[in-house]
Amino acid sequence: MTDVLWTPPLDGASALEAFAREVGIDSADYAALHAWSIQAPDAFWTAAWRFLGLPSEGSSTPSLVWSPGTPIQDAEWFPQVRLNYAEAVLRLPGRADDDVVVEAYSDARAHRGLTAGALRDQVSRARAGLISAGVGSGDRVAAYAPNIPETLVLLLAAASLGAVFSSCAPEFGTQSVIDRWSQIEPTVLLAVDGYAYGTGPRAKAIDRREEVETIRTALPSLRQTVWLPYLDADATPPAGAVSWAEFTETPGELHFERLPFTHPLYVLFSSGTTGLPKPIVHGHGGIALEHAKALTLQHDLGPRDRFFWFSTTGWMMWNYLVSGLMTGATLVLYDGDPGSPGLDRLWRLAGEAQVTVFGASAPFLMACRKADLDPTAQADLTRVRQVGSTGAPLPAEGYRWVAGTFGPTVQLVSISGGTDVCSAFVGGAPTVPVWVGEISCALLGCAVESFDEERRPVRGSLGELVITAPMPSMPVGFFGDEDGARYRAAYFDDIPGVWRHGDWITVTERGSCVITGRSDATLNRGGVRLGTAEFYTVVEALDGVRDSLVVHLEDDAGGSGRLLLFVVLDDAGGSTAHLDDDLRRTIASALRSRLSPRHVPDDVVAVAALPRTLSGKKLEVPVKKILRGADPATAAAAGALTDPGALAAFVELRERLGLA
């Protein structure tokens, strides 16, 4: 088949094949293995638990107390098991004490490596520091810090005690941080003095000392601030803070409190575009098991691997990356500008660090394609065996670019899930081919369906992405949501008993899938329904267009409504003056031929910037609300945006387009 980009070797060497053999299923038949995993969930999760060998005490049976037809949110996982996520991470299978298990690269300081022994020692010292600060089980520990070893160490130290961790990247503005952490009232804060972004002429030193003081003042629950001089190694701590060196100066015992499966591990936050970010609580057991399953069985990570995924500490992919240590893989961390001095920055890093599994966002891969970049000409990437993509749907052109760049022996693994489960629903597997433009499969134990408007499962046509059976890493709940009402409303009220995720998905007959954008931002013109991702694939491939956002203003009288396309132009330097008639015609022609004549926009408008969340998501729905007359302050929370001014600009556009 010409659309197959990668064919699995099926040589029996992967962990997934070993697992299939252990449970008595043909190791080449992923469809059969997946069907068993969702039809007999108790048997599957018990078998997975034993195969993965997570350290614990108590019986692993039953693994799941739940019956089909009963509410997913009432499922009870491993009721007799006690474990600790940090213990699962720091066992570092297959690694000796003097093996380097963390490689850290940064725009702010020189490369650092941590051996297994040094990592455990740092965690024990940070654990002792937390105990000295009075931190115990259930207390919250926060980090306003980037993707560096100290943040990782603090997460594991807090987890070892049963304390609850939360992180925000230092590029988050003060209100964004306060909106999040005022809900969970942390007692200890790790904070950097600033960070560097970029190298060479584009290098920036970004001081965050004032922001840290504002955050400290707004959080009366804080008992101790730990100061990390990251931007300026000689900086002294502010009044009332202790340095990281002082905090970790005392050796301590590396002990792990074994906790119930659902004991809170960390709090991740939703983007908060329409109110306070939701404080999503994830548990020790759910994260340990879900991540171990995904990374071991689906990605086939192990001690031979060097695992990199570009992320900040404000995105769930950082948490996913950290869990790579559970497989014995070496983590490759990076804090800095992925585009400085050029788009080859991450690829050069991958070559230097001898990365085997390289992950980034779909927009990054598409930017490399659009720039006609050949990463293999920039660095020695011969050890890369897998390229990961997430954060947005990867178009077919992105698949072809990866395949054309790396050849047929490198597997492209596009994954999709979210902060809500801190994992993926769909992705790849070492026994499933990669087809152009398609995510290879649903992950084991994930009952993924596409529901039509009648809430019936469909194949081969667009529908709502739903999950019809429990997953271990579904949230323990929302912090402070004592009766669970907010949690149920977020995922289960629309389709009772089923998790509605909010994405459009097409599931193919062969079990692969295509995700085409948010279901609340659908483009439905004359009965032809498209996801926004399909629109962006066409527009952003055109010369002259760097970024785009599309909204459909429906006609209440039943007409076709008004389709509005906003574009950021290449090399416009913030200007909106270069959208000429030729480019308008090119856009219209491309959309007419590749999508449908009904999806040619009524208006194409150049803008200086598009509104995005701090995790990079486009904000179609808030833009639509503003164009309908809403105040930007009510359409989206300014603290959730990378550039609040980008959203406010649509008020002027509303008037200019005659929508006021």
GUMAR-293415 format. One line per 2 residues: number of its first residue (from 1); their letters; for each residue x, y, z of C-alpha. Coordinates in Angstrom, 3 decimals, m for minus. Last residue first. Layout:
<sites>
NUM = a = X/Y/Z; ... $
</sites>
This chain:
<sites>
660 = al = m20.732/45.398/15.922; m20.305/42.890/13.088 $
658 = gl = m19.515/45.366/10.342; m16.111/43.878/9.575 $
656 = re = m14.305/46.965/10.860; m16.362/46.942/14.047 $
654 = rl = m15.581/43.325/14.860; m11.975/43.909/13.811 $
652 = ev = m11.644/46.582/16.485; m12.939/44.151/19.099 $
650 = fa = m10.683/41.470/17.605; m7.601/43.353/18.788 $
648 = al = m8.484/42.452/22.391; m7.578/38.819/21.702 $
646 = ag = m4.051/39.575/20.486; m3.634/42.024/23.351 $
644 = pd = m3.894/39.173/25.842; m0.614/37.720/24.497 $
642 = tl = 0.377/34.278/25.829; m3.132/33.825/27.136 $
640 = ag = m4.499/32.205/30.304; m3.980/35.333/32.392 $
638 = aa = m6.313/37.271/30.124; m9.229/35.019/31.047 $
636 = aa = m11.372/34.497/27.962; m14.651/35.747/26.497 $
634 = ta = m15.583/37.757/29.612; m12.583/40.095/29.532 $
632 = pd = m12.718/40.154/25.722; m16.215/41.732/25.955 $
630 = ag = m18.723/39.761/23.930; m20.332/41.076/20.750 $
628 = rl = m20.606/38.122/18.347; m17.080/38.837/17.093 $
626 = ik = m15.962/38.592/20.711; m17.677/35.214/21.177 $
624 = kv = m16.121/33.881/17.964; m12.682/34.933/19.131 $
622 = pv = m13.320/33.164/22.458; m14.314/29.971/20.547 $
620 = el = m11.399/29.932/18.114; m8.682/30.238/20.756 $
618 = kk = m5.646/28.489/19.308; m3.777/26.203/21.699 $
616 = gs = m0.129/26.992/22.495; 0.180/25.799/26.102 $
614 = lt = m0.061/29.342/27.445; m3.266/29.718/25.457 $
612 = rp = m3.216/31.335/22.050; m4.575/34.543/20.561 $
610 = la = m3.348/35.212/17.028; m0.897/37.938/16.131 $
608 = av = m0.493/40.925/13.774; m3.721/40.249/11.911 $
606 = av = m4.478/39.884/8.199; m8.135/39.395/7.316 $
604 = vd = m9.672/36.973/4.824; m13.437/37.428/4.530 $
602 = dp = m16.214/35.274/3.081; m13.995/32.254/3.471 $
600 = vh = m14.048/29.451/0.869; m15.540/26.584/2.821 $
598 = rp = m18.603/26.024/0.654; m16.398/25.395/m2.377 $
596 = sl = m15.010/22.349/m0.529; m11.797/21.165/1.095 $
594 = rs = m8.808/20.778/m1.257; m10.032/22.528/m4.390 $
592 = rl = m12.031/25.356/m2.836; m9.600/25.803/0.052 $
590 = as = m6.615/26.106/m2.287; m8.417/28.455/m4.658 $
588 = ai = m9.577/30.751/m1.855; m6.112/30.950/m0.316 $
586 = tr = m4.471/31.655/m3.685; m7.073/34.303/m4.473 $
584 = rl = m6.422/36.077/m1.170; m2.674/35.802/m1.777 $
582 = dd = m3.029/37.444/m5.181; m5.286/40.140/m3.747 $
580 = dl = m2.623/41.332/m1.350; m2.264/40.686/2.360 $
578 = ha = 0.853/42.720/3.104; m0.436/45.391/5.476 $
576 = ts = m0.979/43.487/8.708; 2.395/44.272/10.288 $
574 = gg = 3.753/42.421/13.313; 7.102/41.789/11.659 $
572 = ad = 5.422/40.679/8.445; 7.955/37.936/7.842 $
570 = dl = 5.244/35.433/6.964; 1.719/36.738/7.376 $
568 = vv = m0.582/36.071/10.304; m3.982/35.074/8.992 $
566 = fl = m7.592/35.497/10.085; m10.286/33.588/8.185 $
564 = ll = m13.955/34.461/8.634; m16.856/32.312/7.457 $
562 = rg = m20.211/34.073/7.559; m23.546/32.312/7.826 $
560 = sg = m24.818/29.801/5.272; m28.432/30.748/5.852 $
558 = ga = m30.782/29.183/8.376; m32.224/32.296/9.988 $
556 = dd = m29.844/31.968/12.941; m26.936/32.422/10.532 $
554 = el = m23.778/30.840/11.946; m20.609/32.809/12.492 $
552 = hv = m17.879/30.380/11.447; m14.398/30.936/12.820 $
550 = vl = m10.946/30.410/11.330; m7.475/31.010/12.731 $
548 = sd = m4.220/31.160/10.804; m0.438/31.142/11.135 $
546 = rv = 2.653/31.779/9.008; 1.035/32.489/5.639 $
544 = gd = 3.180/33.847/2.784; 3.715/30.562/0.998 $
542 = la = 0.773/28.272/1.586; 1.006/25.251/3.888 $
540 = ev = m0.691/27.247/6.640; m3.919/27.515/4.662 $
538 = vt = m4.424/23.860/3.754; m3.528/22.244/7.071 $
536 = yf = m5.294/25.044/8.932; m8.648/24.165/7.372 $
534 = ea = m8.342/20.468/8.163; m7.448/21.361/11.746 $
532 = tg = m10.609/23.454/12.016; m12.825/20.407/11.703 $
530 = lr = m15.219/20.179/8.801; m18.974/19.769/8.412 $
528 = vg = m20.656/20.112/5.005; m24.355/20.689/5.718 $
526 = gr = m24.428/24.045/3.962; m21.500/25.281/5.971 $
524 = nl = m20.580/23.607/9.241; m17.158/24.649/10.533 $
522 = ta = m16.820/23.119/13.994; m15.234/25.051/16.864 $
520 = ds = m16.929/23.247/19.780; m15.850/19.886/18.333 $
518 = rg = m12.194/20.841/18.676; m9.928/19.804/15.839 $
516 = ti = m9.579/17.190/13.122; m8.428/13.990/14.780 $
514 = vc = m7.771/11.123/12.367; m7.896/7.484/13.455 $
512 = sg = m6.423/4.023/12.995; m8.540/0.982/13.785 $
510 = re = m8.499/m0.650/10.344; m12.092/0.392/9.646 $
508 = tv = m11.136/3.985/10.307; m12.002/6.061/13.366 $
506 = ti = m12.746/9.696/12.547; m12.368/12.090/15.450 $
504 = wd = m13.696/15.507/16.396; m12.512/16.639/19.811 $
502 = gh = m14.387/17.677/22.973; m13.419/14.810/25.287 $
500 = rw = m16.804/13.366/26.137; m16.294/10.672/28.800 $
498 = vg = m19.380/8.433/28.849; m21.744/7.662/31.744 $
496 = pi = m24.157/10.438/30.819; m23.363/12.080/27.471 $
494 = dd = m23.175/15.844/28.052; m22.892/15.441/31.840 $
492 = fy = m19.773/13.269/31.844; m16.638/15.317/31.187 $
490 = aa = m16.611/18.762/32.795; m19.945/18.463/34.602 $
488 = ry = m18.829/15.337/36.439; m15.653/17.029/37.667 $
486 = ra = m17.466/20.192/38.708; m20.030/18.183/40.702 $
484 = gd = m17.496/15.968/42.463; m19.018/16.569/45.918 $
482 = ed = m15.826/18.004/47.433; m14.588/19.914/44.413 $
480 = gf = m11.686/21.493/46.309; m9.072/20.081/43.917 $
478 = fg = m10.783/18.517/40.920; m11.138/14.745/40.860 $
476 = vp = m9.000/11.594/40.978; m8.589/12.408/37.327 $
474 = ms = m8.728/9.711/34.651; m5.316/8.117/34.876 $
472 = pm = m6.542/4.546/35.433; m8.850/4.645/32.393 $
470 = pa = m12.571/3.898/32.711; m14.740/2.695/29.812 $
468 = ti = m16.672/4.482/27.041; m14.172/7.140/26.026 $
466 = vl = m15.587/9.656/23.568; m14.275/11.525/20.538 $
464 = eg = m17.289/13.110/18.839; m17.894/12.076/15.240 $
462 = ls = m16.599/12.228/11.692; m17.115/9.237/9.442 $
460 = gr = m15.279/5.998/8.696; m16.532/4.061/11.672 $
458 = vp = m19.478/5.042/13.856; m20.480/4.585/17.492 $
456 = rr = m24.004/5.883/18.210; m24.670/9.079/20.133 $
454 = ee = m27.415/10.171/17.724; m25.195/13.002/16.498 $
452 = df = m22.447/10.482/15.738; m20.101/9.028/18.338 $
450 = se = m16.474/8.141/17.559; m15.150/5.629/20.052 $
448 = va = m12.028/5.090/22.133; m12.055/2.403/24.817 $
446 = cg = m8.479/2.943/26.001; m7.022/m0.157/27.698 $
444 = ll = m4.324/m0.518/25.063; m3.820/2.691/23.119 $
442 = ac = m6.103/3.441/20.177; m4.258/3.013/16.919 $
440 = si = m2.019/4.379/14.165; m2.780/8.093/14.150 $
438 = eg = m3.510/8.707/10.478; m2.192/11.275/7.989 $
436 = vw = m0.168/8.764/5.969; m0.338/5.302/7.516 $
434 = vp = 2.014/4.079/10.235; 1.947/0.314/10.718 $
432 = vt = 1.075/m1.398/14.020; 3.339/m3.797/15.955 $
430 = pa = 5.602/m1.257/17.706; 2.544/0.745/18.748 $
428 = gg = 1.338/4.254/18.020; m0.974/6.894/19.423 $
426 = vf = m4.518/7.230/20.734; m5.934/7.948/24.179 $
424 = as = m2.820/9.716/25.431; m1.645/10.721/28.893 $
422 = cv = m2.109/13.371/31.550; m5.792/12.296/31.684 $
420 = dt = m7.323/15.794/31.674; m4.079/17.366/30.486 $
418 = gg = m4.614/15.771/27.120; m4.861/12.863/24.753 $
416 = si = m3.424/12.659/21.279; m0.347/10.892/19.961 $
414 = sv = 1.472/10.913/16.623; 4.170/8.259/16.547 $
412 = lq = 6.322/8.381/13.415; 8.514/5.274/13.219 $
410 = vt = 11.996/5.527/11.729; 13.025/2.606/9.467 $
408 = pg = 11.269/3.903/6.345; 13.371/7.050/5.894 $
406 = ft = 14.240/9.941/8.169; 13.535/12.981/6.030 $
404 = ga = 11.009/11.566/3.581; 9.119/9.819/6.374 $
402 = vw = 9.070/12.930/8.553; 8.002/15.110/5.616 $
400 = ry = 5.361/12.616/4.492; 3.784/12.581/7.952 $
398 = ge = 3.806/16.369/8.083; 2.114/16.549/4.680 $
396 = ap = m0.611/14.248/6.006; m1.463/16.808/8.670 $
394 = lp = m0.358/16.517/12.308; m3.282/17.290/14.624 $
392 = ag = m2.267/19.587/17.484; m0.211/19.281/20.680 $
390 = ts = 1.405/15.986/19.653; 4.185/14.478/17.539 $
388 = gv = 6.758/11.805/18.255; 9.692/10.739/16.065 $
386 = qr = 11.015/7.210/16.644; 14.253/5.402/15.850 $
384 = vr = 16.695/8.292/16.216; 20.204/6.828/16.515 $
382 = tl = 21.247/7.975/13.031; 20.492/11.575/13.889 $
380 = da = 23.966/12.965/13.278; 23.218/16.648/12.917 $
378 = qa = 22.354/19.401/10.430; 22.034/17.367/7.228 $
376 = tp = 19.768/14.885/8.983; 17.545/17.765/10.071 $
374 = dl = 16.699/18.642/6.442; 14.784/21.923/6.626 $
372 = da = 12.504/22.976/3.784; 11.312/25.906/5.930 $
370 = kr = 7.738/24.656/5.496; 8.779/21.204/6.655 $
368 = ca = 10.520/22.529/9.747; 7.460/24.664/10.519 $
366 = ml = 5.275/21.572/10.106; 7.391/19.670/12.635 $
364 = fp = 7.137/22.557/15.096; 3.368/22.885/14.550 $
362 = as = 2.974/19.145/15.305; 4.675/19.562/18.655 $
360 = ag = 7.892/17.800/19.588; 9.173/14.332/20.476 $
358 = fv = 12.457/12.563/19.699; 12.989/8.938/20.741 $
356 = tv = 16.579/7.739/20.193; 18.431/10.883/21.266 $
354 = qa = 22.215/10.813/20.906; 22.540/13.916/23.133 $
352 = eg = 24.573/15.799/20.521; 22.330/14.646/17.693 $
350 = al = 19.150/15.493/19.531; 20.576/18.913/20.443 $
348 = rw = 21.322/19.541/16.783; 17.747/18.550/15.961 $
346 = lr = 16.399/20.861/18.636; 18.297/23.887/17.318 $
344 = dl = 17.722/23.171/13.578; 14.851/25.633/13.534 $
342 = gp = 17.372/28.450/13.873; 19.465/30.422/16.386 $
340 = sg = 17.166/29.944/18.130; 13.919/28.250/17.139 $
338 = pd = 13.535/25.827/20.043; 14.066/28.709/22.521 $
336 = gd = 15.152/27.471/25.922; 14.961/24.749/28.540 $
334 = yl = 15.873/21.267/27.343; 15.759/17.925/29.143 $
332 = vl = 17.049/14.608/27.775; 15.851/11.763/29.974 $
330 = ta = 17.754/8.469/29.957; 15.466/5.445/29.684 $
328 = gt = 15.132/3.013/32.594; 11.433/2.461/31.877 $
326 = ml = 10.288/4.413/34.928; 12.657/7.220/33.899 $
324 = gs = 10.325/7.948/30.984; 7.907/9.226/33.610 $
322 = vl = 9.573/12.638/33.427; 8.574/12.965/29.754 $
320 = yn = 4.880/12.419/30.511; 5.007/15.056/33.256 $
318 = wm = 6.662/17.462/30.809; 4.054/16.524/28.208 $
316 = mw = 1.436/17.819/30.636; 2.376/21.403/29.774 $
314 = gt = 3.396/24.177/32.200; 6.782/22.601/32.948 $
312 = ts = 7.821/23.397/29.378; 8.025/20.829/26.646 $
310 = fw = 10.237/19.422/23.883; 10.168/15.665/24.172 $
308 = ff = 13.438/13.760/24.522; 14.095/10.144/25.510 $
306 = rd = 17.485/8.444/25.315; 16.792/4.748/24.975 $
304 = rp = 18.757/1.590/25.816; 17.186/1.374/29.272 $
302 = gl = 13.715/0.975/27.776; 11.012/2.709/25.762 $
300 = dh = 8.772/0.588/23.537; 6.610/3.635/22.691 $
298 = ql = 3.307/1.710/23.051; 4.284/m0.988/25.567 $
296 = tl = 6.841/0.699/27.825; 5.895/4.376/27.497 $
294 = ak = 2.138/3.871/27.363; 1.917/1.171/30.026 $
292 = ah = 4.375/2.848/32.404; 2.561/6.147/31.913 $
290 = el = m0.864/4.671/32.667; 0.396/2.666/35.648 $
288 = ai = 2.407/5.384/37.383; m0.145/8.089/36.563 $
286 = gg = m3.137/6.128/37.822; m1.351/4.843/40.901 $
284 = hg = 0.027/8.109/42.211; m3.149/10.084/41.525 $
282 = hv = m3.954/13.048/39.309; m5.860/16.113/40.521 $
280 = ip = m7.121/18.550/37.879; m7.296/22.128/39.173 $
278 = kp = m9.615/23.718/36.552; m8.255/27.061/35.401 $
276 = lg = m10.362/29.977/36.687; m12.723/31.238/34.049 $
274 = tt = m13.314/30.934/30.322; m9.781/30.468/28.974 $
272 = gs = m8.553/28.565/32.018; m6.001/26.443/30.145 $
270 = sf = m6.706/23.426/32.335; m4.477/22.923/35.341 $
268 = lv = m2.394/19.995/36.523; m2.325/19.003/40.176 $
266 = yl = 0.114/16.359/41.328; 0.355/13.039/43.133 $
264 = ph = m2.988/12.805/44.937; m3.612/9.412/46.628 $
262 = tf = m5.771/7.356/44.261; m3.779/4.106/44.431 $
260 = pl = m3.457/4.287/48.223; m0.008/5.283/49.470 $
258 = re = 3.430/3.787/49.995; 5.543/6.455/51.637 $
256 = fh = 8.927/6.287/49.940; 12.253/6.630/51.747 $
254 = le = 15.514/8.035/50.457; 16.969/9.026/53.819 $
252 = gp = 18.500/12.459/53.962; 21.684/14.341/53.177 $
250 = te = 21.592/17.987/54.297; 22.590/20.716/51.828 $
248 = tf = 19.415/20.555/49.744; 17.617/23.657/51.013 $
246 = ea = 20.900/25.502/51.455; 21.904/24.914/47.844 $
244 = ws = 18.375/25.766/46.672; 18.712/29.079/48.471 $
242 = va = 16.461/30.024/51.367; 13.834/32.738/51.240 $
240 = ga = 12.604/35.256/53.847; 14.317/38.235/52.269 $
238 = pp = 15.349/37.624/48.687; 17.965/34.973/47.908 $
236 = ta = 21.358/36.155/46.657; 22.240/36.189/42.968 $
234 = da = 25.636/34.730/42.043; 24.300/32.112/39.616 $
232 = dl = 22.348/34.783/37.751; 19.644/33.358/35.495 $
230 = yp = 19.168/30.186/37.532; 19.597/31.502/41.063 $
228 = lw = 17.137/29.030/42.663; 15.333/30.414/45.713 $
226 = vt = 13.291/28.106/47.930; 10.335/29.949/49.437 $
224 = qr = 8.956/28.681/52.743; 5.717/28.814/54.690 $
222 = ls = 3.450/29.775/51.801; m0.289/29.786/52.618 $
220 = pl = m0.412/33.574/52.278; m0.139/33.217/48.485 $
218 = at = m0.620/36.645/46.867; 2.548/38.094/48.421 $
216 = ri = 4.617/35.179/47.130; 3.220/35.606/43.616 $
214 = te = 4.028/39.319/43.555; 7.528/38.618/44.870 $
212 = ve = 8.083/35.987/42.177; 6.922/38.391/39.482 $
210 = er = 9.367/41.031/40.688; 12.228/38.524/40.555 $
208 = rd = 11.335/37.258/37.075; 14.250/38.641/35.011 $
206 = ia = 14.261/37.556/31.376; 17.702/37.383/29.761 $
204 = ka = 17.181/37.340/26.000; 19.356/35.805/23.308 $
202 = rp = 18.360/36.566/19.725; 21.834/37.746/18.666 $
200 = gt = 23.403/34.473/19.913; 21.156/32.148/21.868 $
198 = gy = 17.504/32.129/22.782; 15.527/32.424/25.961 $
196 = ay = 17.250/32.827/29.306; 15.458/32.451/32.628 $
194 = gd = 14.612/34.384/35.756; 15.191/34.442/39.503 $
192 = va = 13.906/30.890/39.791; 11.237/29.860/42.278 $
190 = ll = 10.575/26.772/44.406; 7.506/27.383/46.565 $
188 = vt = 6.512/25.574/49.752; 3.121/25.683/51.530 $
186 = pe = 0.911/25.604/48.449; m2.679/26.897/48.667 $
184 = iq = m4.485/24.765/46.035; m6.889/27.340/44.555 $
182 = sw = m4.526/30.283/45.063; m2.087/28.247/42.996 $
180 = rd = m3.869/28.459/39.680; m5.237/31.994/39.535 $
178 = iv = m2.002/33.186/41.182; 0.096/31.613/38.424 $
176 = sq = m1.933/33.067/35.579; m2.087/36.421/37.367 $
174 = tg = 1.692/36.505/37.703; 2.445/35.819/34.070 $
172 = fe = 3.579/32.373/32.959; 7.050/32.525/31.375 $
170 = pa = 8.378/30.935/34.562; 6.702/27.601/33.711 $
168 = cs = 4.135/26.593/36.305; 4.430/23.480/38.429 $
166 = sf = 2.268/21.571/40.912; 3.165/18.849/43.409 $
164 = va = 1.096/17.153/46.113; 2.878/15.757/49.191 $
162 = gl = 2.867/11.979/49.675; 6.391/12.071/51.070 $
160 = sa = 8.086/10.441/48.051; 5.906/12.574/45.782 $
158 = aa = 7.385/15.790/47.177; 10.924/14.524/46.610 $
156 = ll = 10.060/13.313/43.116; 8.564/16.647/42.071 $
154 = lv = 11.441/18.548/43.698; 14.048/16.538/41.798 $
152 = lt = 12.306/17.105/38.460; 12.196/20.840/39.084 $
150 = ep = 15.887/20.842/40.077; 16.852/18.903/36.935 $
148 = in = 15.629/21.608/34.533; 12.422/22.154/32.549 $
146 = pa = 11.623/25.587/33.952; 10.688/26.828/37.419 $
144 = ya = 7.818/28.305/39.353; 7.578/25.105/41.400 $
142 = av = 4.824/24.378/43.915; 4.539/21.999/46.884 $
140 = rd = 1.094/21.213/48.307; 0.587/19.385/51.593 $
138 = gs = m1.246/16.043/51.340; 1.399/14.014/53.159 $
136 = gv = 3.832/16.195/55.039; 5.805/19.384/54.611 $
134 = ga = 7.156/20.958/57.805; 9.959/22.930/56.151 $
132 = si = 12.492/20.510/57.618; 10.549/17.690/55.940 $
130 = lg = 10.765/19.513/52.625; 14.520/19.962/52.987 $
128 = ar = 14.959/16.284/53.838; 13.061/15.387/50.667 $
126 = ar = 15.267/17.775/48.719; 18.294/15.912/50.063 $
124 = sv = 16.827/12.481/49.260; 15.909/13.661/45.762 $
122 = qd = 19.436/14.967/45.158; 20.935/11.661/46.311 $
120 = rl = 18.616/9.652/44.054; 19.615/11.816/41.101 $
118 = ag = 23.306/11.534/41.971; 23.127/7.745/42.113 $
116 = at = 21.306/7.491/38.799; 23.858/9.824/37.245 $
114 = lg = 22.998/13.422/36.534; 24.311/15.375/33.546 $
112 = rh = 24.544/19.115/33.088; 25.014/21.197/29.948 $
110 = ar = 26.062/24.797/30.564; 23.694/27.534/31.673 $
108 = ad = 20.850/29.793/30.579; 19.978/28.506/27.083 $
106 = sy = 19.661/25.061/28.627; 20.522/21.398/28.171 $
104 = ae = 19.993/18.720/30.812; 20.989/15.068/30.421 $
102 = vv = 19.373/12.829/33.042; 20.085/9.097/33.481 $
100 = vd = 23.905/9.061/33.478; 24.944/5.594/34.630 $
98 = dd = 27.072/5.590/37.815; 24.399/4.031/40.014 $
96 = ar = 23.665/1.289/37.484; 20.642/1.272/35.187 $
94 = gp = 18.530/m1.689/34.046; 15.424/m0.515/35.854 $
92 = lr = 15.527/3.063/37.194; 14.025/2.237/40.658 $
90 = lv = 13.666/5.995/40.912; 10.480/6.297/38.868 $
88 = ae = 8.457/3.582/40.611; 9.629/4.860/44.002 $
86 = ay = 8.589/8.378/43.018; 5.116/7.150/42.047 $
84 = nl = 4.502/5.546/45.439; 2.517/2.379/46.011 $
82 = rv = m0.321/0.799/47.981; m2.619/m1.745/46.366 $
80 = qp = m5.819/m3.161/47.886; m8.364/m1.021/45.985 $
78 = fw = m6.618/m1.470/42.630; m8.862/0.984/40.753 $
76 = ea = m12.419/1.925/41.696; m14.782/3.039/38.930 $
74 = dq = m17.434/5.600/39.921; m16.368/8.099/37.249 $
72 = ip = m17.187/5.612/34.530; m20.838/5.546/35.556 $
70 = tg = m22.385/2.048/35.339; m23.232/0.471/31.997 $
68 = ps = m20.169/m1.747/31.978; m19.336/m2.881/35.530 $
66 = wv = m16.619/m1.449/37.735; m14.184/m2.596/40.419 $
64 = ls = m10.878/m2.664/38.592; m7.581/m4.332/39.461 $
62 = pt = m9.167/m7.006/41.617; m6.654/m8.280/42.240 $
60 = ss = m3.334/m6.466/42.561; m2.961/m7.669/46.159 $
58 = ge = m1.038/m5.476/48.588; 2.360/m3.852/48.360 $
56 = sp = 3.954/m1.910/45.554; 6.901/m1.624/43.179 $
54 = lg = 5.683/m1.512/39.566; 6.430/m4.765/37.774 $
52 = lf = 5.289/m3.768/34.286; 4.198/m7.330/33.496 $
50 = rw = 2.288/m7.735/36.763; 0.392/m4.481/36.365 $
48 = aa = m0.295/m5.185/32.697; m1.789/m8.588/33.574 $
46 = tw = m4.032/m7.075/36.245; m4.971/m4.276/33.840 $
44 = fa = m5.944/m6.745/31.127; m7.889/m9.147/33.361 $
42 = dp = m9.932/m6.340/34.934; m10.452/m4.680/31.553 $
40 = aq = m11.861/m7.750/29.789; m13.581/m6.230/26.748 $
38 = is = m11.276/m3.194/26.649; m7.914/m4.960/26.788 $
36 = wa = m9.229/m7.964/24.841; m10.115/m5.737/21.877 $
34 = hl = m6.671/m4.116/22.070; m4.876/m7.464/21.941 $
32 = aa = m7.052/m8.652/19.062; m6.415/m5.456/17.094 $
30 = yd = m2.681/m5.680/17.855; m2.409/m9.056/16.127 $
28 = as = 1.334/m9.584/15.605; 1.897/m10.833/19.172 $
26 = di = m0.847/m13.437/18.774; m2.526/m13.473/22.180 $
24 = gv = m1.622/m15.768/25.088; m1.240/m13.222/27.898 $
22 = er = 2.557/m13.639/28.078; 2.893/m13.672/24.297 $
20 = af = 1.096/m10.336/24.090; 3.377/m8.899/26.782 $
18 = ae = 6.501/m10.019/24.938; 5.155/m8.465/21.734 $
16 = la = 4.497/m5.200/23.550; 7.973/m5.247/25.100 $
14 = sa = 9.461/m5.308/21.615; 11.873/m7.945/20.314 $
12 = gd = 9.438/m10.346/18.680; 10.707/m9.554/15.196 $
10 = lp = 7.483/m7.934/14.077; 9.481/m5.405/12.023 $
8 = pt = 6.627/m2.890/11.994; 6.016/m1.211/8.618 $
6 = wl = 6.435/2.539/8.314; 5.073/4.964/5.740 $
4 = vd = 2.094/2.945/4.496; 0.068/5.092/2.072 $
2 = tm = 1.418/3.346/m1.028; 0.000/0.000/0.000 $
</sites>
